[in-house]
Structures are given as C-alpha cells and as structure tokens.
Amino acid sequence: MLPAAFVERMGRQLGDELPDFLQAMEQPSVRGIRMNPEKPFSGMETYMRDGEIPWTESGFFLSSDSSAGATVFHEAGAFYLQEPAAMLPAEVMDVCPGERILDLCSAPGGKATQMALKLKGEGLIICNDPIPKRAAVLSRNLERMGIVNGIVTCCYPEQIPESWNSSFDGVLVDAPCSGEGMFRREPESRNEWTPEQAAGCAVRQTEILQRAAALVRPGGRLVYSTCTYNPEENEITVQRFLKEHPEFDTEPFNLPGTDGGSGMMLCLPHKFRGEGQFVAKLRKAGTSGFADFTCPFDRPSRTENEMFHSLFPGLPDANARFGNILASCPDTPSLKGLRVLRAGLHLAEIRGKVMVPDHAAALGNIRLNVPETPLSPEEAACYAAGLEIPGHVKGWTVMTYRGLRIGWGKGTGETVKNHYPKGLRKENLLTECL
C-alpha cells in the first residue's frame, strides 16, 4: 500500500491524472537490458525480442521472467540490466568520443558505463561514489563492461579538489533522493518513506549541485537526475540552482519517446514505460578549453616493462604503476589525496618476482593478440565456478564462450588452470540465453 501522505501529495501534483497514476503503480515494474555494442555474442537476439527502448541506443525491454542476470553473458559484460527510465539521463548527456565526463554519484554504474561506452575508448570518464562498498561495485561494473578509460574514485563531492574546476565537458549528478520512483520495483521502500525525507534530500542535492557547477567547463553541460516524483527535489531544486547560478540555463532535449522541450522531464508510470525518473539538462554559458591533464601515476620501471612485454606481448602498453598493478591509464586531473579504486585498464599484477594478467585485460574493449581457448557450455559453467578445464594449450590463454572473452587461464599442455578471480566465481551460472 502506498503511504497516505504520498498519495495526498501526488493528488495535488497530478490532479485528474491521479487515478491513472495509482492504477499504474499497482502494475509490475518494468525491466530493461542495455546491450554492450563492444561485446556481441551468439544468441544475443534472445534478449532483444521484447522491443527496443526508443530513447536509448542498444536498450531493450526485458521480460519479467528473464534470467539474464544469472548467465555467463552477464558476468562477461555483454549487457547491463538497467531499468528503462534510468537509461534516460546518460542519453540526455549526449556524450561524444574524446570528451571528459564526470559522474559524481555513480554507483552501481549503469549510467556511468552507458556514458563510457559512448566515449568509444577515447577521452576520460571519472566515476565517483562516496560509499566504499558502493564504489567497489561500481569499479567491478566498469571492469565487467570492458571500460578502458575510466577512473573510479571514492569521495564526497566537497572533497574533490579545486584543481578540477572547469575541467569537464559534462557532469552528471544522479543525486541521492527519497526514491519514490522505486516504489513499484522495491515495494519495501514504501514503508521507509516519510514526508520529511524530501526536504532533507533537497538540501543535500543543492549542496552537490553547488560543487558540480564549478566542475563544468564554460560551454559544458550539467545533467541532474533523481528517481523521485517530488517537485521539491526536482523542478524546485533546479529552479533554485538556476537562480543562484545565472551562468547556467536549461537546454531542451529531444529523444524518441520523450518530452524534454523545457529542458526538464518527469517520467510517470502511466505515461512512460518505465519507473519514476526526473532529468534536467543545464548548459553553462561561455566557451573555453581546459588545462592539460597528465597520467597521475609513476611509470613502470624498465625491468617491469621488459617482463611485462616478454610475458604478454599481445597486451597494450602499460604507462602507469597503480599500486602493484600495471595499467593503461588515461590522462586525468590530479588525484592527490583521493581514494582511487580503478585507474584505466588494469593489465597485469606484480606478485613478487612474477606477473599475472589482470582480469580486466581479458574483459576490456580492446583487441588482444593472445591465444584463445573456446569453451563448451559445460566448460564455461565450470570455468566460472573456478574449476580447471581440459586443454592442450601451454601458457596464458583467454577463455572464450560464444565469442565473448570471459577470463584468463594458464595451460600446462594437459589442463588449463583457472585464473578467474575467486571473488567473482559463481556456481551454476546459466550458459543459455533465457
């Protein structure tokens, strides 16, 4: 049952549309899937049969009984399960290859990976979340989706250094909110909702927007989104921001199936095939370039580079040493004092006097010139569970299934030892498209 105070407010907000809204709220939530264009695989058409999501490239509605999330294909980053309306803010950002993008409140990573894939490996995306556990999930999702030019940080917006000011073509603020738009998808959240939540959320949203404003370069854009229906957190927060920041103005957006003519849009379930989502696009006045970025990490030593190239000649060059990880890292603003969980594409891990390839290198959206070991459905399930696989290959090999790279193995000539990360291993993963 919906909270009475929520229904009362929605009545004031929607007027005669309230019965249609309440009827829609009693229907099942809508599911969506966003295919990774860099990772096609045999059988992927199965996940496209419920129709295209009109406002999202590579997005499709997904049946309520789909088991896509329990498959090898999901673990290999072939797609991201994402509610259809939640795909809208990243589309409104309209990312182009080579741009510098910042996602301030990024976990678990749906919008971040969506924007990152639009960069096509060029430019930079910094994905931030202040909660360590959420940032760890975010980092894993960037790895899974094969993102090669992403940085994952873990800090509160107010901790971001001033040296980042005016550094980004686009900044996304998918702000923490009262979550009314999730009432269908997460019915238990109805019991946690209170009328006072919105006021508290609006204060925090305004604080985040204040910091975000300085990070956008002149001529750049700021996209603000929430998953709530509350005007106090949506239109009112945006109008307050615009009043305090006259250098910004709303910018209309026009995507199939949407109505963004005012520069703002609220997705309502009786009008929109998805859950609750608000999005606003704001443009900053002016034009300018920005300061040059550099790689913020030490370069690998000569000895490390020689070992790396001798062991893994088919991997890209490593230009950064991130802890004990050799990485291909994009140029970034200064990361001094920030907690960094991921620095570009992790290539290999130094373990004392030996070096092993990183899982991210197998999943990355790059060309690899390394031996491949195709797996049967049974072998793919066993590999994902951490078991050895029969095979005559010797040395490092990438395990593949239906055209997807799923991880590393090391052949002895008789078996292939499993190097799938222990923390990711799962038993009974499905190997069919269901």
C-alpha positions in Angstrom: 0.0 0.0 0.0 1.2 3.5 -0.9 1.8 5.9 2.1 -1.3 8.1 2.5 0.8 11.3 2.7 2.4 10.3 -0.6 -1.0 9.8 -2.3 -2.3 13.1 -1.0 0.7 15.0 -2.4 0.5 13.2 -5.7 -3.1 14.2 -5.9 -2.1 17.9 -5.6 0.6 17.3 -8.1 -1.3 15.4 -10.8 -5.0 16.5 -10.3 -7.3 14.5 -12.6 -4.4 12.1 -13.6 -4.2 10.7 -10.1 -6.4 7.6 -10.7 -4.4 6.6 -13.8 -1.1 7.1 -11.8 -2.4 4.9 -8.9 -3.5 2.2 -11.3 -0.1 2.2 -12.9 1.6 2.0 -9.6 -0.1 -1.4 -8.9 1.3 -2.9 -12.1 4.6 -4.8 -12.2 7.8 -2.8 -12.6 9.4 -2.6 -16.0 12.7 -4.3 -16.7 15.3 -3.3 -19.2 18.6 -4.6 -20.7 21.3 -2.5 -22.4 23.5 -4.5 -24.7 27.2 -3.8 -24.9 27.9 -2.9 -28.5 31.6 -3.9 -28.0 30.7 -7.4 -26.9 28.4 -9.1 -29.4 27.8 -12.8 -28.9 25.9 -15.7 -30.4 22.3 -15.8 -29.2 22.1 -12.2 -28.1 18.9 -11.7 -30.1 17.0 -13.6 -27.4 17.3 -10.6 -25.2 16.0 -8.2 -27.8 12.7 -9.8 -28.6 10.6 -7.7 -26.2 11.1 -4.5 -28.1 13.5 -1.6 -28.3 13.6 1.2 -25.7 13.1 4.2 -28.0 15.2 6.7 -26.2 18.3 4.5 -25.7 20.7 3.1 -28.2 21.2 -0.7 -27.6 18.4 -0.7 -25.0 15.6 -3.2 -24.9 12.7 -4.0 -22.7 13.2 -7.3 -20.8 10.5 -9.8 -19.8 9.8 -10.1 -16.1 10.8 -13.8 -16.0 14.2 -13.4 -17.7 17.2 -15.0 -16.0 19.7 -12.8 -17.9 21.5 -11.7 -14.7 22.3 -15.3 -13.8 24.3 -16.1 -17.0 27.9 -16.2 -18.2 27.0 -13.5 -20.6 26.2 -11.1 -17.8 29.4 -11.8 -16.0 31.4 -11.3 -19.2 29.9 -7.8 -19.6 27.8 -8.5 -22.7 25.0 -6.4 -21.2 23.9 -4.3 -18.2 20.5 -4.9 -16.6 19.0 -1.4 -16.1 15.5 0.0 -15.6 14.5 1.7 -18.9 13.8 5.2 -17.4 17.2 5.1 -15.7 18.8 5.0 -19.1 17.5 8.4 -19.9 20.0 10.7 -18.1 23.0 9.3 -19.8 21.3 9.8 -23.2 20.4 13.4 -22.3 24.1 13.9 -21.6 24.8 13.2 -25.3 28.4 12.1 -24.9 30.8 12.2 -27.8 34.1 10.3 -28.1 37.1 12.2 -26.7 35.2 14.2 -24.1 35.9 14.5 -20.4 33.0 13.3 -18.3 32.4 13.2 -14.6 29.7 11.1 -12.9 29.6 12.4 -9.3 27.2 9.9 -7.7 27.9 6.9 -9.9 27.3 3.6 -8.1 26.3 1.0 -9.1 27.4 2.1 -12.6 24.5 1.8 -15.0 24.7 5.4 -16.2 28.5 5.5 -15.9 29.0 2.5 -18.2 26.4 3.8 -20.6 28.2 7.1 -21.0 31.6 5.4 -21.0 30.6 3.2 -23.9 29.6 6.3 -25.9 33.2 7.6 -25.5 34.4 4.5 -27.5 37.6 4.3 -25.5 38.6 8.0 -26.2 38.7 10.8 -23.7 38.1 10.2 -20.0 35.3 9.3 -17.6 35.7 9.7 -13.8 33.2 7.7 -11.9 32.8 8.6 -8.2 30.8 7.3 -5.3 31.4 8.3 -1.6 30.4 5.0 -0.1 33.3 2.4 -0.2 31.1 -0.7 -0.7 29.2 1.0 -3.5 32.3 2.3 -5.1 33.7 -1.3 -5.1 30.6 -2.5 -7.0 31.0 0.5 -9.4 34.6 -0.5 -10.1 33.6 -4.1 -10.8 30.9 -3.0 -13.2 33.3 -0.8 -15.2 35.7 -3.8 -15.4 32.8 -6.2 -16.4 31.6 -3.9 -19.2 35.2 -3.5 -20.6 35.7 0.2 -19.9 39.3 1.1 -20.7 39.4 4.9 -20.0 37.6 5.1 -16.6 38.8 6.2 -13.2 36.9 5.2 -10.1 37.2 7.4 -7.1 35.6 7.3 -3.6 35.0 10.7 -2.1 32.3 13.1 -1.2 31.7 15.9 -3.8 33.0 18.5 -1.4 36.3 16.6 -1.1 37.0 17.0 -4.9 40.0 19.4 -5.2 39.5 22.8 -6.7 42.1 21.9 -9.4 39.2 20.0 -11.1 37.2 23.2 -11.6 36.2 23.9 -15.2 37.7 20.6 -16.3 34.7 18.6 -17.7 32.6 18.8 -20.8 29.8 17.1 -18.9 29.0 16.4 -15.3 26.2 14.0 -14.2 24.6 14.4 -10.8 22.3 11.4 -10.3 21.5 12.6 -6.8 20.5 10.6 -3.7 16.8 11.2 -3.3 13.7 10.0 -1.5 13.3 7.2 -4.1 9.6 7.4 -4.8 10.2 6.2 -8.3 11.3 2.9 -6.9 8.0 2.1 -5.2 7.0 -0.4 -7.8 10.4 -2.0 -8.2 11.1 -2.1 -4.4 7.8 -2.2 -2.6 9.5 -2.4 0.8 10.8 1.2 0.2 7.2 2.4 0.7 7.5 1.6 4.4 10.7 3.7 4.8 9.3 6.8 3.1 8.4 9.9 5.1 7.2 13.3 4.0 10.2 14.8 5.7 12.7 12.9 3.5 12.2 15.2 0.6 13.3 18.3 2.4 16.4 16.7 3.7 17.3 15.2 0.3 16.7 18.6 -1.3 19.3 20.2 1.0 21.9 17.6 0.1 21.0 17.7 -3.6 21.6 21.5 -3.6 25.0 21.1 -2.0 26.1 18.5 -4.6 24.9 20.8 -7.4 26.8 23.7 -6.0 30.0 21.7 -6.2 29.1 20.3 -9.6 28.6 23.8 -11.1 32.3 24.7 -10.7 33.4 21.4 -12.3 31.7 22.1 -15.6 33.8 24.0 -18.2 32.3 27.1 -19.8 30.1 25.8 -22.6 29.8 22.4 -21.0 26.6 20.8 -19.6 25.3 19.6 -16.3 22.7 16.8 -16.2 20.7 16.4 -13.0 18.6 13.4 -12.2 16.7 11.7 -9.4 14.4 8.7 -9.1 11.6 10.5 -7.3 8.4 12.3 -8.3 8.7 15.1 -5.7 8.9 18.6 -7.1 10.9 19.8 -4.1 13.7 17.5 -5.1 13.2 18.0 -8.9 11.9 21.2 -10.5 12.2 23.3 -7.4 15.8 22.3 -6.7 16.7 23.0 -10.4 15.0 26.4 -10.3 16.7 27.3 -7.0 20.1 26.3 -8.6 19.4 28.4 -11.7 18.6 31.4 -9.6 21.9 31.1 -7.7 23.9 30.3 -10.9 22.8 32.6 -13.7 25.7 31.2 -15.8 23.5 28.1 -16.4 20.3 27.7 -18.2 18.0 24.8 -19.2 18.6 23.2 -22.6 15.8 21.4 -24.4 16.5 17.8 -25.3 14.6 15.7 -27.9 14.9 11.9 -27.7 12.4 9.5 -29.2 9.5 8.8 -26.8 10.4 11.7 -24.5 9.3 15.3 -23.9 12.3 17.4 -22.9 11.3 20.7 -24.6 11.6 22.6 -21.3 15.0 21.1 -20.5 13.3 19.1 -17.8 11.2 15.9 -17.8 9.5 13.8 -15.2 8.8 10.1 -16.1 5.4 9.0 -14.7 4.4 5.3 -15.0 1.0 6.0 -16.5 2.6 8.0 -19.3 6.1 6.3 -19.7 7.1 2.7 -19.9 9.4 2.7 -17.0 9.8 3.7 -13.4 10.0 7.2 -11.9 12.8 9.3 -13.1 13.4 13.1 -13.3 16.1 14.6 -15.6 17.2 18.1 -16.3 19.8 19.3 -18.8 21.6 22.6 -18.0 24.1 24.4 -20.2 26.9 26.6 -18.8 27.5 29.9 -20.7 30.7 30.6 -22.5 33.3 28.6 -24.4 36.8 27.6 -23.3 39.4 24.9 -23.4 40.8 23.4 -20.3 44.1 22.7 -18.6 46.1 19.7 -19.9 45.8 16.5 -17.9 48.6 14.1 -17.3 48.9 10.5 -16.1 49.0 10.9 -12.3 50.9 7.7 -11.5 54.6 6.7 -11.8 55.6 4.8 -14.9 56.6 1.1 -14.6 60.3 0.6 -14.2 62.4 -0.6 -17.2 62.6 -4.1 -15.6 58.9 -4.3 -15.1 58.2 -3.2 -18.7 60.6 -5.8 -20.1 59.0 -8.5 -18.0 55.5 -7.4 -19.0 56.3 -7.3 -22.7 58.0 -10.7 -22.6 55.1 -12.4 -20.9 52.2 -10.6 -22.5 53.3 -9.3 -26.0 49.6 -9.2 -27.1 48.5 -6.7 -24.4 48.6 -2.9 -24.8 51.5 -0.9 -23.3 51.4 -0.1 -19.6 52.0 3.6 -18.8 51.2 3.5 -15.1 52.0 1.6 -11.9 48.9 1.7 -9.8 50.0 0.0 -6.5 51.1 -3.4 -7.7 49.1 -3.1 -10.9 50.4 -2.2 -14.3 47.8 -0.2 -16.1 47.0 1.7 -19.3 45.7 4.9 -17.7 44.2 7.9 -19.4 45.4 11.4 -18.6 43.4 12.9 -15.7 43.3 15.8 -13.3 45.3 15.5 -10.1 44.2 12.6 -8.0 46.3 13.5 -5.0 44.6 12.9 -1.7 41.7 11.0 -3.3 40.9 7.3 -2.8 41.2 5.7 -6.2 39.8 2.2 -6.8 40.5 1.8 -10.6 42.9 3.6 -12.9 42.1 3.0 -16.5 42.6 -0.6 -17.9 44.4 -2.8 -15.4 46.7 -5.1 -17.4 48.8 -7.2 -15.0 49.5 -7.7 -11.3 53.0 -7.9 -9.9 53.3 -10.7 -7.4 56.8 -10.6 -6.0 59.1 -11.8 -8.8 56.2 -13.0 -11.1 53.5 -11.2 -13.0 50.0 -12.4 -13.9 47.5 -10.8 -16.3 44.6 -8.9 -14.8 41.0 -10.0 -15.3 40.2 -6.5 -16.6 42.6 -7.1 -19.5 40.6 -10.1 -20.7 37.3 -8.3 -20.5 38.5 -4.9 -21.8 37.0 -3.5 -25.0 40.3 -3.8 -26.8 41.9 -6.0 -29.4 44.1 -8.8 -27.9 46.7 -10.7 -29.8 46.8 -13.7 -27.4 45.8 -17.4 -27.7 42.1 -18.2 -27.1 40.5 -21.3 -25.7 36.9 -21.7 -26.8 34.7 -23.4 -24.2 31.6 -25.6 -24.4 28.5 -24.7 -22.4 29.5 -27.2 -19.7 33.1 -25.9 -19.6 32.0 -22.3 -19.4 29.9 -23.0 -16.3 32.8 -25.0 -14.7 35.3 -22.2 -15.5 33.0 -19.5 -13.9 32.8 -21.8 -10.8 36.6 -21.9 -10.6 37.4 -25.3 -11.9 40.2 -26.4 -14.2 39.4 -27.1 -17.8 40.9 -29.8 -20.0 43.0 -28.5 -22.8 46.3 -28.9 -24.7 47.3 -25.2 -24.7 50.5 -24.1 -23.0 51.0 -20.7 -21.3 48.5 -17.9 -20.8 45.2 -18.1 -22.8 42.0 -16.2 -22.9 38.9 -18.4 -22.2 36.0 -17.6 -24.6 32.4 -18.6 -24.8 30.2 -17.8 -27.8 32.6 -15.2 -29.0 32.9 -13.5 -25.5 36.2 -13.3 -23.6 35.4 -14.4 -20.0 38.8 -14.6 -18.3 42.3 -16.0 -18.2 43.7 -19.5 -17.9 47.2 -20.9 -17.9 47.7 -24.1 -19.8 50.1 -26.9 -18.8 49.6 -28.9 -22.0 47.1 -31.2 -20.3 44.8 -28.9 -18.4 44.1 -25.1 -18.2 44.5 -23.8 -14.7 41.7 -21.4 -13.7 42.6 -17.8 -13.1 39.0 -16.5 -12.8 39.1 -14.1 -9.8 38.0 -16.0 -6.7 35.7 -13.2 -5.5 33.7 -13.4 -8.8 33.3 -17.2 -9.0 29.7 -18.5 -9.1 28.3 -21.9 -9.3 25.5 -22.9 -11.6 25.7 -19.9 -13.9 23.4 -20.4 -17.0 25.1 -20.8 -20.3 21.9 -20.4 -22.5 20.1 -17.2 -23.4 17.0 -17.3 -21.2 
